[in-house]
Amino acid sequence: MNRITHWIGGAARPGTSGRVGPVFNPATGEQTSEVDLASAAEVSEAVAVARQAAQEWRSASLAKRSTVLFKFRELLAAQTQELAAIITSEHGKVLSDAAGEVARGLENAEFATGIPHLMKGSFSEQAATGVDVYSIKQPLGVVAGITPFNFPAMVPLWMCTTAIAAGNAFVLKPSEKDPSSALFLARLWKEAGLPEGVFTVVNGDKEAVDAILTHPDIAAVSFVGSTPIAKYIYETGTAHGKRVQALGGAKNHMVVLPDAELDAAADAAVNAAYGSAGERCMAVSVVVAVGDVAGPLVDAIAARLPKLKIGAGTDPESQMGPLITAQHREKVAGYIARGAAEGATVVADGREAEVPGDGYFLGVTLLDNVKPSMDVYVDEIFGPVLAVVRAETYAEAVALINDNEYGNGTAIFTRDGGAARQFQFDVNAGMVGVNVPIPVPVAYYSFGGWKASLFGDTHMYGPDGIHFFTRSKVVTSRWPDPGTSAIDLGFPTNR
């Protein structure tokens, strides 16, 4: 059985807790590896190594940091296919989707190479007579990332590239369901010349998470996952004096107006709902069809579904792979049954799909006439299930989005520029697409939702990432001539 270890001090290190977790190939249902699960003591040991490394790394010049980031970026680009294959073997998504994940992570490495510019402060000469004031950005020290199974390479790259470029040491706790991508990134960092201990991987479960959240030497925690866990991460981390950004769940709505280009909207709905088997926090799970576009739109989506090829992610012809675990497959299938029982029209039933082998496959499901009171609408299903809600007006469609507890991403499909502009003004969500179904921002903006989709004050990566992984210091300086000082107990004024 393959053993997946930790990465501490620039080298693979087997665990000592005696606890391991299984890692499966979702396309076959076979266990392929065992991953070490760290104890609190092992986390503490890893943090101690990272703390020592952070003290030296923060002194590295911006030019040195940028050089390491450039090298890391080149190595990642050259080995995209190798990393994509690892992702597919443990997550199940098709190879093209896995390669796309790496490409989006690569954009964050590219952004971080500009750290000399991104770390610039400000300077005010002669703020008072003979006094200059300036601000500088400094790293926090040791920071941590707790990342989800659905993007085992991209989400860690959202965090670690910015954190490391800013001068921090980074401790990564990846999902124990697909941890090998994290070890691959660790080896790339080492090859790029990153000093030992600046990038650490600690595999584990809740014990490791709690150790990270309570450790006094970890200054900040970045998290992506479900809303209940995001809330727990935020409350626990902040209670222990940490800076926390915790991205939670989503129920992303795609509004289709009557004037939308029908084929484009149908293609977008299929791509955004069923890509990666719906296991994306930015997947479209609800289409809001406004007015008389509903019937033709449902027919157009339904007509595309029989043509989709479902199979192992390693098959070049596959367009959608399996779900992550057998338990999750059964959970998603249960939602389909509940939707039908609650009165939704089952246009396509993914439970009827037949894929050879023992993988965790579930076909694509399309539910029409879904009501906001139904479980399939209220809950984040995180699977290949698309619900269609019919709305009479634009105002009704916007109200559905704004009344929902989540506010991650949303989209509108229309040919009316005025309607699109009004939508971006009206809607309460952190990311908005106009004729773009999955509006994940480019790396030089920032990713994050509103409402129950985000706990914390800052979004992830981009400018907000620099802000999150640094703190500002303001320096007020005077260089007086000898003999000009005097005793004055009054409050100082800027004159």
C-alpha positions in Angstrom: 0.0 0.0 0.0 1.4 3.4 -1.0 2.1 5.6 2.0 1.5 9.4 1.8 3.5 11.2 4.4 3.9 14.7 5.7 6.4 17.3 4.4 8.3 19.0 7.1 11.7 20.9 6.9 12.0 20.4 3.2 11.6 16.6 3.2 9.0 13.9 3.3 8.5 12.7 6.9 6.4 9.7 7.9 3.8 10.3 10.6 4.3 9.1 14.2 0.7 9.2 15.5 0.0 5.6 14.3 -3.2 6.8 12.6 -3.8 6.6 8.9 -6.7 7.3 6.5 -7.6 5.5 3.3 -7.2 7.2 -0.1 -9.3 5.8 -3.0 -9.5 6.0 -6.7 -13.1 7.2 -7.2 -13.3 5.8 -10.7 -12.6 2.2 -9.5 -13.6 2.3 -5.9 -10.2 0.8 -5.0 -8.1 2.0 -2.1 -4.7 3.1 -3.6 -2.9 4.7 -0.6 -2.8 5.3 3.1 -2.2 8.9 4.3 -0.7 9.7 7.7 -3.0 11.6 10.0 -1.1 14.0 12.2 -1.5 14.3 16.0 -1.5 17.7 17.7 2.1 17.0 18.8 3.1 16.5 15.2 1.4 19.7 14.1 3.3 21.5 16.9 6.6 20.1 15.7 5.9 21.2 12.1 5.0 24.7 13.3 8.2 25.0 15.2 10.2 24.2 12.1 8.1 26.7 10.1 8.5 29.4 12.7 12.3 29.1 12.5 12.1 29.2 8.7 9.8 32.2 8.8 12.4 34.3 10.7 14.9 33.8 8.0 12.5 34.0 5.0 11.1 37.4 6.0 14.7 38.7 5.7 15.0 37.5 2.1 15.0 40.3 -0.4 12.0 40.9 -2.6 14.2 40.1 -5.5 15.1 36.7 -4.0 11.4 35.9 -3.3 10.4 36.9 -6.8 13.1 34.7 -8.3 11.8 31.7 -6.3 8.3 32.4 -7.5 9.3 32.7 -11.1 11.1 29.4 -10.9 8.2 27.7 -9.1 5.9 29.1 -11.8 8.0 27.6 -14.6 8.2 24.2 -12.9 4.5 24.1 -12.4 3.8 25.0 -16.0 6.2 22.4 -17.2 4.7 19.6 -15.0 1.0 20.5 -15.4 0.1 17.1 -16.9 1.9 15.2 -14.2 0.0 17.1 -11.5 -3.3 16.8 -13.4 -2.8 13.0 -13.5 -2.4 12.9 -9.7 -5.5 15.0 -9.2 -7.5 12.7 -11.5 -6.3 9.6 -9.7 -7.5 10.7 -6.3 -10.4 13.1 -7.0 -11.8 11.6 -10.2 -12.3 14.7 -12.4 -11.4 14.3 -16.0 -7.8 15.1 -17.0 -8.8 18.2 -19.0 -10.6 19.6 -16.0 -7.6 18.8 -13.7 -5.3 20.5 -16.1 -7.6 23.5 -16.1 -7.4 23.6 -12.3 -3.6 23.7 -12.4 -3.8 26.5 -15.0 -5.9 28.6 -12.7 -3.5 28.0 -9.9 -0.7 28.9 -12.1 -2.2 32.4 -12.6 -1.8 33.0 -8.9 1.8 32.1 -9.0 2.2 34.5 -11.9 0.5 37.2 -9.8 2.8 36.5 -6.9 5.9 37.0 -9.0 5.1 40.7 -8.9 5.7 40.8 -5.1 8.2 43.7 -5.3 5.4 45.9 -6.6 2.7 44.4 -4.5 4.6 45.0 -1.2 5.2 48.7 -1.9 4.0 51.1 0.8 3.5 54.8 0.8 5.5 57.9 1.7 4.5 61.4 2.8 7.3 63.9 2.9 7.0 66.9 5.3 3.9 65.6 7.0 4.9 68.1 9.7 7.8 70.4 9.9 10.9 68.1 9.5 8.7 65.0 9.8 8.2 62.3 7.2 5.6 59.5 7.5 5.6 56.3 5.5 3.9 52.9 5.6 5.4 49.4 5.0 3.9 45.9 4.7 5.4 43.1 6.7 4.7 39.4 6.8 2.7 37.8 9.7 5.1 34.9 10.3 3.6 31.4 10.2 0.3 31.1 8.4 -1.8 28.1 7.5 -4.2 26.9 4.8 -6.9 24.2 5.2 -8.1 23.2 1.8 -10.9 21.1 0.3 -11.0 17.9 -1.7 -12.6 19.4 -4.8 -9.6 21.5 -5.9 -6.5 19.8 -4.3 -4.0 21.9 -6.3 -5.8 25.2 -7.2 -7.0 26.2 -3.8 -3.6 25.6 -2.1 -2.0 27.7 -4.9 -4.5 30.5 -4.2 -3.1 30.7 -0.7 0.5 29.6 -0.6 1.9 31.6 -3.5 0.7 34.9 -2.1 1.6 34.0 1.5 5.1 32.8 0.7 5.8 35.7 -1.7 4.8 38.1 1.1 7.5 36.6 3.4 5.5 34.1 5.5 6.1 30.4 6.2 3.1 28.4 5.0 1.6 25.3 6.6 -0.9 23.4 4.4 -3.4 20.9 5.7 -4.9 19.4 2.6 -8.0 17.2 2.4 -7.2 13.7 3.5 -9.3 12.4 0.6 -6.8 13.5 -2.1 -3.6 14.7 -0.4 -0.9 13.7 -3.0 -1.2 17.0 -4.9 0.1 18.9 -1.9 3.2 16.7 -1.7 3.8 17.3 -5.4 3.7 21.1 -4.8 6.1 20.7 -1.9 8.7 19.1 -4.2 8.3 21.9 -6.8 8.8 24.5 -4.1 12.0 22.8 -3.0 13.2 22.5 -6.6 12.5 26.2 -7.1 14.9 27.1 -4.3 12.5 27.8 -1.4 14.3 27.4 1.9 13.5 24.4 4.0 10.6 24.8 6.3 8.9 27.7 4.4 6.4 25.3 2.9 5.0 22.5 5.1 2.4 19.9 4.5 0.7 18.3 7.5 -1.9 15.7 6.6 -4.7 15.0 9.0 -8.3 15.2 10.1 -10.1 17.2 12.7 -7.3 16.7 15.3 -4.8 18.4 12.9 -7.3 21.2 12.1 -8.0 21.9 15.8 -4.2 22.0 16.5 -3.8 24.6 13.7 -6.7 26.7 14.9 -5.4 26.8 18.5 -1.6 26.9 18.0 -0.2 30.2 19.4 2.5 30.5 16.7 0.1 30.4 13.7 -1.0 34.0 13.0 -3.6 33.4 10.2 -5.7 30.7 8.7 -7.2 30.5 5.3 -10.0 28.0 4.6 -12.3 26.8 1.8 -15.0 24.3 2.5 -18.6 23.9 3.6 -20.5 26.7 5.5 -20.9 24.8 8.8 -17.1 24.0 8.9 -16.2 27.5 7.7 -18.2 29.0 10.6 -16.4 26.6 13.0 -13.0 27.6 11.5 -13.8 31.3 11.8 -15.1 31.2 15.3 -12.4 28.9 16.7 -9.5 30.6 14.9 -10.6 34.2 15.9 -11.3 33.1 19.5 -7.6 32.1 19.6 -6.4 35.5 18.2 -5.9 34.6 14.6 -6.8 36.4 11.4 -9.2 34.1 9.6 -10.7 34.0 6.1 -13.1 31.1 5.8 -14.9 30.5 2.5 -18.1 28.5 2.8 -20.8 26.9 0.7 -22.8 28.2 -2.2 -26.1 27.9 -4.1 -25.2 29.7 -7.3 -28.1 30.9 -9.5 -28.0 31.5 -13.2 -30.7 33.9 -14.4 -31.8 33.5 -18.0 -33.9 36.4 -19.4 -36.3 35.9 -22.4 -34.0 37.7 -24.7 -31.0 35.5 -24.0 -29.3 33.5 -26.8 -30.9 30.2 -26.1 -28.2 27.8 -27.3 -25.5 29.8 -25.5 -27.5 29.7 -22.3 -28.2 26.0 -22.5 -24.5 25.2 -23.2 -23.5 27.4 -20.3 -25.9 25.7 -17.9 -24.7 22.2 -18.8 -21.0 23.2 -18.6 -21.4 25.0 -15.3 -23.7 22.5 -13.6 -22.1 19.2 -14.5 -18.4 20.0 -14.9 -16.3 18.2 -12.3 -19.6 16.3 -11.4 -20.9 19.4 -9.8 -18.3 19.3 -7.1 -17.4 23.0 -7.4 -18.2 25.9 -5.1 -18.8 28.0 -8.2 -21.0 25.4 -10.0 -24.4 26.6 -11.2 -26.9 24.5 -9.2 -30.0 26.7 -10.0 -31.2 28.1 -13.3 -33.8 30.8 -12.9 -35.8 30.9 -16.1 -37.7 34.1 -16.5 -41.0 34.3 -18.4 -41.6 32.3 -21.5 -37.9 31.2 -21.9 -38.4 28.4 -19.4 -39.9 25.7 -21.6 -37.5 26.1 -24.5 -34.6 26.4 -22.1 -35.4 23.2 -20.3 -35.9 21.4 -23.6 -32.5 22.7 -24.9 -30.7 21.6 -21.7 -32.4 18.2 -21.7 -31.5 17.6 -25.4 -27.8 18.0 -24.5 -27.6 15.6 -21.6 -27.8 12.2 -23.4 -24.7 13.2 -25.4 -22.5 13.6 -22.3 -19.9 10.9 -21.8 -19.5 9.8 -18.2 -16.6 7.6 -17.3 -13.1 7.4 -15.7 -11.2 10.7 -15.7 -8.3 9.0 -17.4 -10.4 8.3 -20.5 -9.9 11.1 -23.0 -13.5 10.8 -24.2 -14.9 11.2 -20.7 -16.5 14.6 -20.0 -17.5 13.9 -16.4 -16.0 11.6 -13.8 -17.2 10.1 -10.6 -18.1 11.7 -7.2 -15.4 11.7 -4.5 -16.7 8.9 -2.3 -19.4 6.2 -2.3 -21.0 8.0 0.7 -21.3 11.2 -1.2 -22.7 9.5 -4.2 -25.5 8.0 -2.1 -26.1 11.4 -0.4 -26.6 13.1 -3.8 -28.8 10.3 -5.1 -30.9 10.8 -2.0 -31.5 14.4 -2.9 -32.8 13.3 -6.3 -35.3 11.1 -4.7 -36.4 13.8 -2.3 -36.8 16.3 -5.1 -39.1 13.9 -6.9 -41.1 13.2 -3.7 -41.5 17.0 -3.1 -43.0 17.6 -6.5 -40.1 18.5 -8.8 -40.3 17.3 -12.4 -37.5 14.8 -13.0 -36.5 15.6 -16.6 -33.3 13.5 -16.4 -32.5 11.1 -13.6 -28.8 10.5 -12.9 -29.5 7.4 -10.9 -30.4 5.6 -14.1 -26.9 6.1 -15.6 -24.9 2.9 -16.1 -21.1 3.1 -16.0 -19.1 -0.1 -15.9 -17.1 -0.9 -12.8 -17.3 -0.1 -9.1 -16.6 3.6 -9.3 -18.7 6.3 -7.6 -20.5 7.4 -10.7 -23.8 9.2 -10.8 -25.3 10.5 -14.1 -26.5 14.1 -14.7 -29.9 15.1 -13.2 -32.2 17.9 -14.4 -35.1 18.9 -12.1 -37.8 21.3 -13.4 -40.5 23.2 -11.5 -38.4 23.3 -8.4 -39.8 25.5 -5.6 -37.7 27.5 -3.1 -39.2 25.4 -0.2 -37.7 22.1 -1.6 -34.6 20.6 -0.1 -33.0 20.4 -3.5 -33.2 24.2 -3.7 -32.3 25.0 -0.1 -29.3 22.7 0.4 -25.9 22.7 -1.3 -26.0 19.3 -3.0 -22.5 19.4 -4.4 -23.2 17.0 -7.2 -24.4 16.8 -10.8 -27.9 18.0 -10.1 -29.4 21.1 -11.8 -32.6 22.6 -10.5 -34.8 24.9 -12.7 -36.9 27.5 -10.9 -39.4 29.4 -13.1 -39.9 33.1 -12.4 -42.4 35.4 -13.9 -40.2 38.6 -13.7 -36.7 39.9 -13.4 -37.6 41.2 -10.0 -38.7 37.8 -8.8 -35.5 36.3 -10.1 -33.3 38.8 -8.2 -35.4 38.3 -5.0 -34.7 34.5 -5.2 -31.0 35.2 -5.2 -31.0 37.9 -2.5 -33.2 35.9 -0.2 -30.9 32.8 -0.4 -28.6 32.3 2.6 -25.6 32.0 0.3 -24.0 34.7 -1.8 -21.0 33.1 -3.6 -21.5 33.6 -7.3 -24.3 34.3 -9.7 -24.8 35.0 -13.4 -27.3 36.5 -15.8 -27.8 35.6 -19.5 -29.2 38.4 -21.6 -28.6 40.6 -24.7 -29.8 43.7 -22.8 -26.9 45.7 -21.5 -29.2 47.8 -19.3 -30.6 44.6 -17.6 -27.1 43.3 -17.1 -25.9 46.5 -15.5 -29.0 46.6 -13.3 -28.4 43.0 -12.3 -24.8 43.6 -11.1 -26.1 46.6 -9.1 -29.1 44.7 -7.5 -27.7 41.3 -6.7 -26.2 40.3 -3.4 -23.3 38.1 -4.3 -19.6 38.4 -4.3 -18.9 37.4 -7.9 -21.2 38.2 -10.8 -21.1 36.9 -14.4 -22.7 38.5 -17.4 -23.1 35.8 -20.0 -20.4 34.0 -18.0 -21.7 31.1 -15.9 -18.8 30.6 -13.6 -17.4 34.0 -12.8 -14.2 33.1 -11.0 -12.1 36.2 -11.0 -8.7 36.4 -12.6 -5.7 36.3 -10.2 -5.3 40.1 -10.0 -8.7 40.5 -8.6 -9.9 38.5 -5.6 -12.2 35.5 -5.0 -15.0 35.5 -2.4 -18.7 35.5 -1.7 -21.1 37.3 0.6 -23.5 36.2 3.4 -23.0 32.6 4.5 -20.4 32.0 1.7 -17.7 33.9 3.6 -16.7 34.3 7.2 -14.1 37.1 7.6 -13.3 40.5 6.2 -11.2 39.7 3.1 -11.6 37.7 -0.1 -9.0 35.3 -1.3 -5.9 35.8 -3.5 -5.1 38.9 -5.5 -5.0 42.3 -3.7 -7.1 40.9 -0.8 -4.6 38.0 -0.5 -1.7 40.5 -0.1 -3.7 42.4 2.5 -4.6 39.2 4.4 -1.1 37.8 4.6 0.6 41.1 5.6 0.2 43.8 8.2 0.9 47.4 7.8 3.3 49.5 9.9 3.4 53.3 9.8 6.7 55.0 10.6 6.9 58.7 11.6 10.5 60.0 11.5 12.3 63.2 12.3 16.0 63.9 11.9 16.5 67.1 14.0 19.5 69.3 14.1 21.5 69.0 17.3 20.4 71.3 20.0 16.9 71.9 18.6 14.9 69.7 21.0 12.9 71.0 23.9 10.6 69.9 26.7 6.9 70.1 25.7 4.2 68.0 27.4 1.4 69.1 25.1 -0.2 66.8 22.7 1.9 66.7 19.5 0.4 68.5 16.4 1.3 68.1 12.8 2.4 71.7 12.1 
